[in-house]
Amino acid sequence: MLQDDYERYRKRLEEQLHADIGLLYDAFHAKLRAYQAMVRSRSGELAVEPLPPSESPVPAPAPAVTPALQASRPRSEPVSVIDALREVLPQLPENFDKLDVLPLLGFEPRRSTFYEALNRLTLEGVIDIVRYAGGKRPAQYRKVDAAS
């Protein structure tokens, strides 16, 4: 009897999930149509293709949705961020901060990964900290002569 209750409850939860996903899908399309209307009203600044006709508002079951959410934000590993920082270091001015570095990287790593990479470069003696961050002022770093 308990197994039957569990299966019924799980089925009800899955139906709710699909209904909620359908609502999110519809909300996305409504926002997209509103944005397209706004763009069109700006006297043709941008040519916008019409939306394709909606198919089923409910995408694949939950296991297929989870990998899609994870794939939407590419994860950067600390080693690749350090390597990327080493590559752009010669292009940076003598004193620099994160606002100088991020545009040169070509991607925005997670904040913790970015600062861990800067910390490792500091420990290795590649860069020095000139000024610590304070308030809205970012930390400032200086290239060590050997890294220039």
C-alpha positions as CSV (number, residue, x, y, z in Angstrom):
1,M,0.0,0.0,0.0
2,L,2.8,2.4,0.8
3,Q,4.5,1.8,-2.6
4,D,1.2,2.7,-4.4
5,D,1.0,6.0,-2.4
6,Y,4.6,6.8,-3.3
7,E,4.0,6.1,-7.0
8,R,0.9,8.2,-7.1
9,Y,2.6,11.1,-5.3
10,R,5.6,10.9,-7.5
11,K,3.4,11.0,-10.6
12,R,1.5,14.0,-9.3
13,L,4.8,15.8,-8.7
14,E,6.0,15.1,-12.2
15,E,2.8,16.4,-13.7
16,Q,3.2,19.6,-11.6
17,L,6.8,19.9,-12.8
18,H,5.7,19.7,-16.4
19,A,3.0,22.2,-15.9
20,D,5.4,24.6,-14.2
21,I,7.9,24.2,-17.1
22,G,5.1,24.9,-19.5
23,L,4.3,28.2,-17.7
24,L,8.0,29.2,-17.7
25,Y,8.2,28.4,-21.4
26,D,5.1,30.6,-22.1
27,A,6.5,33.4,-20.0
28,F,9.8,33.3,-21.9
29,H,7.9,33.6,-25.2
30,A,5.8,36.5,-24.0
31,K,8.8,38.4,-22.8
32,L,10.6,37.7,-26.1
33,R,7.6,38.9,-28.1
34,A,7.4,42.1,-26.0
35,Y,11.1,42.7,-26.6
36,Q,10.7,42.2,-30.3
37,A,7.8,44.6,-30.4
38,M,9.9,47.2,-28.7
39,V,12.8,46.7,-31.1
40,R,10.4,47.0,-34.1
41,S,8.9,50.2,-32.7
42,R,12.4,51.8,-32.9
43,S,11.9,52.2,-36.6
44,G,13.8,49.2,-37.8
45,E,17.1,49.5,-35.9
46,L,17.3,45.7,-35.9
47,A,15.8,43.2,-38.2
48,V,14.1,40.6,-36.0
49,E,12.9,37.2,-37.3
50,P,9.4,36.2,-36.1
51,L,9.1,33.5,-33.5
52,P,8.6,30.0,-34.8
53,P,5.1,28.6,-34.0
54,S,5.1,27.1,-30.6
55,E,5.2,23.4,-30.3
56,S,4.4,21.7,-27.1
57,P,5.1,24.1,-24.2
58,V,6.4,21.2,-22.1
59,P,10.0,20.2,-23.0
60,A,11.5,16.8,-22.3
61,P,11.2,15.2,-18.8
62,A,13.2,16.5,-15.9
63,P,16.4,14.5,-16.5
64,A,16.8,16.2,-19.9
65,V,16.2,19.7,-18.4
66,T,18.9,19.4,-15.7
67,P,21.9,18.9,-18.1
68,A,20.6,21.8,-20.2
69,L,20.7,24.1,-17.2
70,Q,24.2,23.0,-16.3
71,A,25.4,23.5,-19.9
72,S,24.1,27.1,-20.0
73,R,27.0,28.4,-18.0
74,P,30.4,26.9,-19.0
75,R,32.4,26.1,-16.0
76,S,36.0,27.3,-15.9
77,E,38.5,25.3,-13.9
78,P,41.2,27.2,-11.9
79,V,44.0,25.9,-14.0
80,S,42.5,27.3,-17.2
81,V,41.9,30.7,-15.6
82,I,45.5,30.8,-14.4
83,D,46.7,29.9,-17.9
84,A,44.4,32.6,-19.4
85,L,45.8,35.2,-16.9
86,R,49.3,34.2,-17.8
87,E,48.5,34.7,-21.5
88,V,47.0,38.2,-21.1
89,L,49.6,39.4,-18.6
90,P,51.9,41.0,-21.2
91,Q,48.9,43.0,-22.6
92,L,48.2,44.5,-19.2
93,P,49.6,47.9,-18.0
94,E,52.2,47.8,-15.2
95,N,49.5,48.4,-12.5
96,F,46.1,46.8,-13.2
97,D,42.9,45.7,-11.6
98,K,40.2,43.2,-12.5
99,L,38.5,45.7,-14.8
100,D,41.6,45.7,-17.0
101,V,41.9,41.9,-16.9
102,L,38.3,40.7,-17.6
103,P,37.9,42.2,-21.1
104,L,41.1,40.6,-22.2
105,L,40.2,37.1,-21.0
106,G,37.3,36.8,-23.4
107,F,35.1,35.1,-20.7
108,E,34.1,35.8,-17.2
109,P,35.2,33.2,-14.7
110,R,33.5,32.6,-11.4
111,R,34.5,35.3,-9.0
112,S,36.1,32.9,-6.5
113,T,38.0,31.1,-9.3
114,F,39.3,34.4,-10.7
115,Y,40.5,35.7,-7.3
116,E,42.1,32.3,-6.5
117,A,44.0,32.5,-9.7
118,L,45.2,36.0,-8.9
119,N,46.2,34.8,-5.4
120,R,48.2,31.9,-6.8
121,L,50.0,34.3,-9.2
122,T,50.8,36.5,-6.2
123,L,52.2,33.6,-4.3
124,E,54.3,32.5,-7.2
125,G,55.8,36.0,-7.4
126,V,54.4,36.8,-10.9
127,I,52.3,39.8,-9.6
128,D,52.2,41.8,-6.4
129,I,49.3,43.5,-4.6
130,V,49.7,47.3,-4.7
131,R,46.4,48.1,-3.0
132,Y,43.8,45.9,-1.4
133,A,40.1,46.3,-2.4
134,G,38.0,48.6,-0.3
135,G,34.4,49.6,-0.8
136,K,33.7,49.8,-4.5
137,R,37.4,50.2,-5.3
138,P,38.9,47.0,-6.7
139,A,42.3,45.7,-5.6
140,Q,45.2,46.8,-7.7
141,Y,48.0,44.6,-8.8
142,R,51.5,45.2,-10.3
143,K,53.4,43.0,-12.6
144,V,56.7,41.8,-11.3
145,D,59.7,42.6,-13.6
146,A,60.3,39.0,-14.6
147,A,56.6,38.6,-15.7
148,S,56.7,41.7,-18.0
